[in-house]
Amino acid sequence: MSLRPVDELGYPGRTYKFFNGSVVFPFGFGLSYTTFSYAARPSAHWVNYKLRPSLLCPPLNYADGAYVPPCPSVEVDKLPCTENLTIEVEVTNTGVVDGSDVVMVYTKAPEGVLGAPQKQLAAFERVFVKAGKKAVAKLDLNICKAFGIVEKTAYTVLPAGQHSVLVGSGSNSVSLEFAVNLDLAV
């Protein structure tokens, strides 16, 4: 049986990653006695990977009309994967009660890449914030782990292009979004 859904057969797939239906409770759903607001400070918006000439650039499936970079992806196993992206999220408790919140960071593959998950959880951190005060959550994202996707041949690849980074307290409550460009140059 396939991991991915087969729409023609009505098969939903064996994993939630490719599920497109509506959910009863979204990931990260929870209740709190207070409210929070976010402000993010990413360390970079552009990451350049200089590849060895011996590395191959495996193709990815793209939607019709989508921009396909000269080197669309590279296998994560072939990279040193030492690059990190640090995001500092300033969490403000806008309510009147002390409380804790889980800051979640999601990543999305570049537009037009077919078969990529809608978004994937890359990092999270719980912070306790007194009423009316601020706290900072520091999240380190390894570029290969956070932005890599599993493509149809079961290899984890790092797609080139403009990725989206989403910050919020749940999968349906995204407070901040910014772009990170991955340039895979040979």
Backbone as numpy.savetxt, mean C-alpha at the origin, in Angstrom:
# Nx Ny Nz CAx CAy CAz Cx Cy Cz
-7.88 -25.57 -7.38 -8.71 -24.40 -7.38 -7.83 -23.15 -7.38
-8.27 -22.19 -8.10 -7.53 -20.95 -8.26 -7.69 -20.02 -7.06
-6.64 -19.25 -6.75 -6.74 -18.24 -5.71 -7.63 -17.09 -6.14
-7.54 -16.76 -7.41 -8.30 -15.63 -7.94 -9.73 -16.06 -8.28
-10.68 -15.11 -8.25 -12.06 -15.46 -8.58 -12.21 -15.79 -10.07
-13.16 -16.65 -10.37 -13.52 -16.96 -11.75 -14.97 -16.53 -11.92
-15.17 -15.34 -12.49 -16.50 -14.75 -12.60 -17.45 -15.61 -13.44
-16.94 -16.22 -14.50 -17.79 -17.03 -15.38 -18.41 -18.22 -14.64
-17.70 -18.73 -13.64 -18.18 -19.89 -12.88 -18.83 -19.50 -11.55
-18.79 -18.21 -11.22 -19.34 -17.77 -9.94 -18.45 -18.13 -8.76
-17.19 -18.47 -9.03 -16.26 -18.88 -7.98 -15.64 -17.63 -7.36
-15.77 -17.43 -6.03 -15.27 -16.20 -5.41 -13.77 -16.17 -5.16
-13.07 -17.29 -5.35 -11.64 -17.33 -5.07 -11.38 -17.84 -3.66
-10.11 -18.21 -3.40 -9.77 -18.77 -2.10 -9.15 -17.76 -1.16
-9.08 -16.51 -1.54 -8.48 -15.49 -0.69 -9.28 -14.21 -0.79
-9.25 -13.42 0.25 -9.97 -12.16 0.28 -9.30 -11.10 -0.59
-8.04 -11.30 -0.97 -7.27 -10.26 -1.67 -7.93 -9.80 -2.96
-8.63 -10.68 -3.64 -9.20 -10.33 -4.93 -10.71 -10.19 -4.87
-11.28 -10.17 -3.67 -12.72 -10.05 -3.49 -13.17 -8.64 -3.84
-14.20 -8.52 -4.68 -14.67 -7.21 -5.13 -16.05 -6.86 -4.60
-16.67 -7.73 -3.83 -18.02 -7.48 -3.33 -18.03 -6.55 -2.13
-19.22 -6.24 -1.65 -19.34 -5.37 -0.48 -19.09 -6.18 0.79
-18.60 -5.52 1.82 -18.28 -6.19 3.08 -19.20 -5.71 4.18
-19.39 -6.53 5.19 -20.24 -6.14 6.32 -19.47 -5.18 7.23
-18.25 -5.56 7.62 -17.39 -4.71 8.43 -16.05 -4.57 7.72
-15.64 -3.36 7.37 -14.36 -3.20 6.67 -13.19 -3.49 7.59
-12.06 -3.84 7.00 -10.85 -4.12 7.76 -10.50 -2.89 8.58
-10.18 -3.09 9.85 -9.84 -1.98 10.73 -11.04 -1.34 11.40
-12.24 -1.90 11.18 -13.44 -1.31 11.76 -13.38 -1.42 13.28
-13.76 -0.37 13.94 -13.78 -0.37 15.40 -14.47 0.87 15.91
-14.80 0.87 17.17 -15.48 2.00 17.78 -14.53 2.69 18.75
-14.75 3.98 18.94 -13.95 4.75 19.88 -14.83 5.80 20.53
-14.43 6.24 21.70 -15.17 7.29 22.39 -14.68 8.68 22.00
-13.72 8.73 21.10 -13.16 10.02 20.69 -12.90 10.02 19.19
-12.45 11.13 18.66 -12.16 11.25 17.23 -10.72 11.71 17.04
-10.17 11.39 15.87 -8.78 11.71 15.57 -8.66 12.35 14.20
-7.62 13.15 14.01 -7.28 13.67 12.68 -5.80 13.40 12.44
-5.42 13.31 11.15 -4.06 12.94 10.77 -3.40 14.03 9.93
-2.09 14.12 10.05 -1.24 14.90 9.16 0.02 14.07 8.96
0.44 13.86 7.70 1.58 12.98 7.42 2.77 13.76 6.88
3.96 13.22 7.19 5.20 13.79 6.69 6.04 12.63 6.13
5.90 12.32 4.83 6.73 11.26 4.26 8.16 11.75 4.07
9.12 10.81 4.12 10.53 11.17 3.96 10.89 11.40 2.50
10.14 10.83 1.56 10.45 10.98 0.14 9.19 10.72 -0.68
9.16 11.29 -1.87 8.07 11.02 -2.80 8.59 10.36 -4.08
9.90 10.18 -4.17 10.50 9.62 -5.37 11.59 8.66 -4.95
11.54 7.43 -5.43 12.56 6.44 -5.11 13.14 5.94 -6.43
14.44 6.08 -6.61 15.11 5.60 -7.82 15.87 4.32 -7.50
15.64 3.30 -8.29 16.39 2.05 -8.17 17.26 1.94 -9.41
18.56 1.97 -9.23 19.47 1.73 -10.33 19.68 0.22 -10.40
19.28 -0.37 -11.49 19.35 -1.82 -11.64 20.64 -2.23 -12.34
21.13 -3.41 -11.99 22.27 -3.97 -12.70 21.82 -4.30 -14.12
22.70 -4.12 -15.11 22.31 -4.43 -16.50 21.90 -5.88 -16.70
22.35 -6.79 -15.83 22.02 -8.20 -15.99 20.59 -8.53 -15.54
19.94 -7.60 -14.83 18.58 -7.87 -14.35 17.57 -7.77 -15.49
16.63 -8.67 -15.48 15.56 -8.63 -16.47 14.40 -7.81 -15.94
13.64 -7.26 -16.84 12.45 -6.50 -16.49 11.24 -7.31 -16.95
10.69 -8.18 -16.09 9.56 -8.99 -16.53 8.34 -8.12 -16.84
7.59 -8.50 -17.86 6.41 -7.71 -18.22 5.28 -7.91 -17.21
4.43 -6.92 -17.12 3.21 -6.99 -16.32 2.03 -6.80 -17.26
0.87 -7.26 -16.85 -0.34 -7.02 -17.63 -0.89 -5.64 -17.30
-1.12 -4.85 -18.33 -1.66 -3.51 -18.17 -2.99 -3.40 -18.88
-3.84 -2.51 -18.39 -5.12 -2.23 -19.05 -4.84 -1.55 -20.38
-5.77 -1.68 -21.31 -5.63 -1.04 -22.62 -5.51 0.47 -22.44
-4.54 1.06 -23.11 -4.35 2.50 -23.06 -3.53 2.99 -21.88
-3.14 2.10 -20.97 -2.34 2.51 -19.81 -0.88 2.68 -20.22
-0.19 3.58 -19.55 1.23 3.80 -19.82 2.03 2.61 -19.29
2.89 2.06 -20.16 3.76 0.94 -19.78 5.20 1.47 -19.77
5.86 1.50 -18.60 7.23 2.01 -18.53 8.21 1.11 -19.29
9.38 1.65 -19.66 10.37 0.83 -20.38 10.77 -0.42 -19.59
10.93 -0.30 -18.29 11.17 -1.46 -17.42 9.97 -1.54 -16.48
8.95 -2.35 -16.83 7.70 -2.33 -16.06 7.81 -2.88 -14.65
8.75 -3.80 -14.40 8.87 -4.37 -13.06 10.21 -5.08 -12.94
10.52 -5.45 -11.70 11.70 -6.26 -11.45 11.34 -7.21 -10.31
11.91 -8.43 -10.36 11.63 -9.40 -9.31 12.27 -8.96 -8.00
11.51 -9.01 -6.93 11.98 -8.57 -5.62 13.15 -9.43 -5.15
13.15 -10.72 -5.47 14.23 -11.62 -5.05 15.59 -11.21 -5.61
15.59 -10.44 -6.69 16.84 -10.04 -7.34 17.35 -8.68 -6.84
16.63 -8.05 -5.93 17.01 -6.74 -5.40 17.58 -6.86 -3.99
18.45 -5.93 -3.58 18.95 -5.96 -2.21 17.86 -5.58 -1.19
16.88 -4.80 -1.60 15.73 -4.42 -0.76 16.15 -3.76 0.55
17.05 -2.80 0.45 17.50 -2.07 1.64 16.88 -0.68 1.75
16.18 -0.24 0.70 15.56 1.10 0.71 14.33 1.10 1.61
14.22 2.15 2.43 13.05 2.33 3.28 12.43 3.69 3.02
11.14 3.76 3.21 10.39 5.01 3.16 9.82 5.22 4.55
10.15 6.33 5.18 9.66 6.62 6.53 8.52 7.62 6.44
7.44 7.30 7.12 6.28 8.19 7.17 6.02 8.51 8.63
5.99 9.79 8.94 5.62 10.23 10.28 4.21 10.79 10.20
3.32 10.21 10.99 1.92 10.64 11.00 1.64 11.31 12.33
1.25 12.56 12.26 0.88 13.30 13.47 -0.61 13.06 13.72
-0.91 12.43 14.84 -2.29 12.09 15.20 -2.76 13.08 16.26
-3.86 13.76 15.97 -4.44 14.72 16.91 -5.75 14.17 17.44
-5.88 14.13 18.75 -7.13 13.71 19.38 -8.04 14.93 19.42
-9.05 14.94 18.55 -9.95 16.10 18.45 -11.16 15.98 19.36
-11.21 14.92 20.15 -12.33 14.71 21.07 -12.02 15.19 22.47
-12.91 14.85 23.40 -12.77 15.28 24.80 -12.35 14.14 25.72
-12.09 12.96 25.16 -11.72 11.78 25.95 -10.37 11.26 25.45
-9.50 10.82 26.38 -8.24 10.18 25.99 -8.57 8.91 25.22
-7.70 8.55 24.27 -7.96 7.33 23.51 -6.77 6.90 22.70
-6.84 5.68 22.17 -5.79 5.18 21.29 -6.38 4.90 19.92
-5.53 5.00 18.93 -5.95 4.81 17.55 -4.88 3.99 16.84
-5.29 3.20 15.88 -4.35 2.43 15.07 -4.20 3.13 13.74
-3.00 3.63 13.47 -2.69 4.28 12.20 -2.30 3.19 11.22
-3.00 3.11 10.09 -2.73 2.08 9.09 -2.26 2.73 7.80
-1.23 2.14 7.19 -0.70 2.63 5.92 -0.93 1.54 4.88
-1.60 1.92 3.80 -1.88 1.02 2.68 -1.12 1.51 1.45
-0.80 0.58 0.55 -0.20 0.96 -0.73 -1.06 0.41 -1.86
-1.05 1.14 -2.98 -1.76 0.73 -4.19 -0.78 0.73 -5.35
-0.89 -0.26 -6.21 -0.03 -0.36 -7.39 -0.37 0.77 -8.36
0.53 1.06 -9.31 0.24 2.10 -10.30 -1.04 1.81 -11.08
-1.70 2.88 -11.52 -2.93 2.76 -12.31 -2.65 1.92 -13.56
-3.57 1.06 -13.88 -3.48 0.28 -15.11 -2.85 -1.09 -14.95
-2.22 -1.39 -13.82 -1.63 -2.71 -13.61 -2.76 -3.69 -13.30
-2.92 -4.68 -14.17 -4.00 -5.65 -13.99 -3.57 -6.76 -13.02
-4.51 -7.24 -12.22 -4.23 -8.34 -11.30 -3.63 -7.91 -9.98
-3.42 -6.62 -9.79 -2.87 -6.14 -8.52 -4.00 -6.00 -7.51
-3.71 -6.18 -6.22 -4.77 -5.99 -5.22 -5.25 -4.53 -5.21
-6.48 -4.32 -4.75 -7.03 -2.96 -4.68 -6.14 -2.08 -3.82
-5.68 -2.60 -2.71 -4.70 -1.97 -1.83 -4.21 -3.04 -0.88
-3.05 -2.81 -0.29 -2.52 -3.79 0.65 -1.97 -3.07 1.87
-2.18 -3.68 3.03 -1.70 -3.10 4.28 -0.18 -3.22 4.32
0.50 -2.08 4.49 1.96 -2.07 4.49 2.55 -1.90 5.88
1.87 -1.16 6.75 2.37 -0.92 8.11 1.24 -0.41 8.99
1.41 -0.59 10.30 0.43 -0.05 11.23 1.11 0.20 12.57
0.54 1.12 13.34 1.06 1.39 14.68 -0.06 1.98 15.53
-0.15 1.49 16.77 -1.14 2.01 17.72 -0.50 3.15 18.51
-1.25 4.26 18.63 -0.77 5.40 19.42 -1.85 5.80 20.42
-1.40 6.16 21.62 -2.31 6.67 22.65 -2.16 8.19 22.67
-3.31 8.89 22.63 -3.28 10.35 22.58 -4.26 10.89 23.62
-3.76 11.78 24.46 -4.64 12.44 25.45 -5.56 13.41 24.72
-6.71 13.69 25.31 -7.70 14.58 24.71 -7.09 15.94 24.39
-7.29 16.38 23.14 -6.78 17.68 22.71 -5.29 17.74 22.44
-4.59 16.63 22.53 -3.13 16.59 22.34 -2.78 15.89 21.03
-1.47 15.87 20.74 -0.96 15.24 19.52 0.08 14.19 19.88
0.21 13.20 19.02 1.26 12.19 19.13 1.73 11.87 17.72
2.95 11.37 17.60 3.51 11.05 16.28 3.73 9.54 16.19
3.21 8.96 15.12 3.47 7.55 14.81 4.49 7.51 13.68
5.59 6.81 13.89 6.64 6.70 12.87 6.58 5.31 12.26
6.34 5.26 10.96 6.20 3.98 10.26 7.27 3.87 9.19
8.04 2.78 9.23 9.07 2.52 8.22 8.56 1.47 7.26
8.56 1.82 5.97 8.12 0.89 4.94 9.32 0.43 4.13
9.56 -0.87 4.09 10.56 -1.41 3.19 9.96 -1.34 1.79
10.68 -0.75 0.85 10.14 -0.52 -0.50 9.68 -1.82 -1.14
10.48 -2.87 -1.05 10.13 -4.14 -1.70 8.90 -4.79 -1.08
8.82 -4.77 0.26 7.69 -5.41 0.93 6.41 -4.59 0.79
6.53 -3.27 0.88 5.34 -2.42 0.87 4.75 -2.24 -0.52
5.60 -2.17 -1.55 5.12 -1.87 -2.89 5.15 -3.07 -3.83
5.70 -4.20 -3.38 5.74 -5.39 -4.21 4.36 -6.03 -4.34
4.11 -6.63 -5.50 2.85 -7.36 -5.73 3.18 -8.75 -6.27
2.30 -9.68 -6.03 2.46 -11.03 -6.56 1.76 -11.07 -7.91
2.54 -11.34 -8.96 1.94 -11.37 -10.29 1.53 -12.79 -10.67
1.00 -12.96 -11.86 0.34 -14.21 -12.24 1.23 -15.45 -12.21
2.55 -15.30 -12.32 3.42 -16.47 -12.27 3.92 -16.74 -10.86
3.34 -16.07 -9.86 3.60 -16.26 -8.43 4.91 -15.66 -7.96
5.55 -14.84 -8.79 6.73 -14.11 -8.35 6.29 -12.77 -7.77
7.00 -12.32 -6.74 6.75 -10.99 -6.21 7.60 -10.01 -7.01
6.93 -9.03 -7.61 7.62 -8.05 -8.43 7.38 -6.65 -7.88
8.29 -5.76 -8.19 8.17 -4.36 -7.82 7.84 -3.59 -9.09
6.57 -3.15 -9.25 6.20 -2.43 -10.47 6.75 -1.01 -10.48
7.17 -0.57 -11.65 7.61 0.81 -11.81 6.39 1.70 -11.95
6.56 2.97 -11.60 5.47 3.92 -11.79 5.05 4.61 -10.51
3.92 5.29 -10.60 3.41 6.08 -9.48 2.49 5.25 -8.61
2.96 4.91 -7.43 2.17 4.16 -6.45 1.44 5.15 -5.55
0.34 4.72 -4.97 -0.39 5.55 -4.01 -0.15 5.01 -2.61
0.05 5.92 -1.67 0.17 5.57 -0.26 -1.02 6.19 0.45
-1.79 5.35 1.15 -3.01 5.79 1.83 -2.81 5.63 3.33
-3.17 6.65 4.09 -3.03 6.62 5.55 -4.39 6.84 6.16
-4.77 5.98 7.11 -6.06 6.12 7.78 -6.17 5.19 8.96
-7.38 5.10 9.50 -7.61 4.23 10.65 -8.38 2.98 10.27
-8.54 2.71 9.00 -9.22 1.52 8.52 -9.23 1.52 7.01
-9.63 0.40 6.42 -9.57 0.30 4.96 -10.55 1.23 4.27
-11.63 1.60 4.93 -12.61 2.51 4.32 -12.51 3.93 4.85
-11.61 4.21 5.76 -11.50 5.56 6.31 -10.09 6.10 6.07
-9.83 6.45 4.82 -8.54 6.98 4.43 -8.54 8.49 4.64
-7.60 8.98 5.44 -7.51 10.41 5.75 -6.52 11.14 4.85
-5.45 10.47 4.46 -4.39 11.10 3.67 -4.01 10.19 2.51
-3.64 10.80 1.40 -3.15 10.04 0.25 -2.05 10.84 -0.42
-0.95 10.17 -0.76 0.10 10.83 -1.52 0.75 9.80 -2.43
1.50 10.30 -3.41 2.10 9.44 -4.42 3.58 9.22 -4.13
4.05 8.02 -4.47 5.47 7.68 -4.42 5.82 7.09 -5.78
6.79 7.69 -6.45 7.21 7.21 -7.77 8.39 6.27 -7.63
8.28 5.10 -8.24 9.39 4.14 -8.27 9.92 4.11 -9.69
11.16 4.53 -9.85 11.80 4.57 -11.16 12.80 3.44 -11.23
12.56 2.48 -12.10 13.45 1.33 -12.26 14.30 1.58 -13.50
15.49 2.11 -13.32 16.36 2.46 -14.44 17.49 1.45 -14.56
17.75 1.01 -15.80 18.84 0.06 -16.06 20.08 0.84 -16.42
